[in-house]
Amino acid sequence: MQKSLTALVFGAATAMLMAAPAHGEPAPDPHMPNMQSGYCPGGGMGSQISLAYCDGVPFPDGSYWHTIQYGAPMIGHPYGLLSPGMQCVVGGGPIPAPAPPGGCGGAVPPPPP
């Protein structure tokens, strides 16, 4: 009995050591804020219930993704009914200026001819 118990414990320990490592979710993109999960790597302020903003980490040109929430989030309107949602901006504060063409890693298209 003692030998079989020792063999069982040794076998379980060996199996655990040889198992493939578990891979979690990839790290979120620091440029893309997610207000609903509280992920604001570039900073933010306010309450997720009424008025708030949440920023991503700036790109090398200084532009960054910015979300504003007006009112309580609703189904179909995750940032509230009046919110512009996620915008590519430059500057600082709760209402920064829109980014020029090429901002946010090229996400802002040039104006039409």
N, C-alpha and C positions, 0 to 999 in steps of 0.2 A: 504494500500500500504506500509506504514512504517513497519508494523509487518511482512509482507511477505519478504521485503528486509532484515530486521534484521534476520529473520529465515534463509534466503538464505546465508547470510554472515556467520552466526554462523554455519550452516551446512557445508559450504565449509571449514571453519577453523577446525572444528572437523574432517572432512574427511582427511585433510592434516596431522593432528597430529596423527591420528590412522593408517595411511598408513604404509605399511612395509618399513623398511629402504632400500635404494638403496645400492646395493653392486657393487663396482667398480671392476676393474681387480685386481687380486692378485698382490702383490708387486713382482717385478722381482727378480730372484735369484741373490744375490750380487756376487756369484762366477762366473756367466756367463755374460761376457761382450757382448754388442751389439753395434758394431761400427756404424752400419747404423743409429741407433737412438741416437747416442751420449752417450750411457750408458756405462761408463768406471769407475765403482766404485773403482777399484784398481789403477786408474791413467791411463794416456796415453799422447800421444804427437803427433803432426803433423797435417796434413790436410786431411780431408776426400776425397779430390780430387786427391791427388798424393801419398805421402808417410806418413804413420801414423802407430801407434800401440795403442792398447787398452787392458787393463788388468782387470781381475776380482779380487775380494778380495781373499787373500791367504787362503788356507785350514790350519788346525793346523800344518801339516807337512811342511809348507812353500811353497808348490807347488801351482800354480794358472793357470787359463786359460788366454791365451795371443793370441791376433790376430794381424796380420801384414797386412797392405795393401800396395801393390806396384801398382801404376797406378790407373786410374779411375775405379770405380766399373762398372761392366757390367752385363747384364742379364745372369744368369748361372754362373757368376764369381763375387759374391758380394764383394770380397776383391781385385779384379783385376786379370788379367791373370797369373801373376807370383807369387802370394801370396800362402803361404802354408795353409792359412786359420787359424782356431783355433787350438792351440797346448797347451798341458799341460807342463809347464816349472817350473824351479826353478832359483833363482838368481834374477838379476835385469837388467834394461836397455832395449834398443830396441831389442836386440838379446840375450835373456837368454838361458841357457842350458836346454835340455830336462829333464823332471822329471823322476825319477826312477820308477820301478814298484810299483803300489799302489798309485801313485800320483793323485792329484785332486779327493780326496775322493774315491779312488779305481778305477778310470776310466782307468788308465794306466795298461794294463795287464802284467803279468810276461812274460819273453821271452820263446819261445817254447823249449822243452827239446831237 
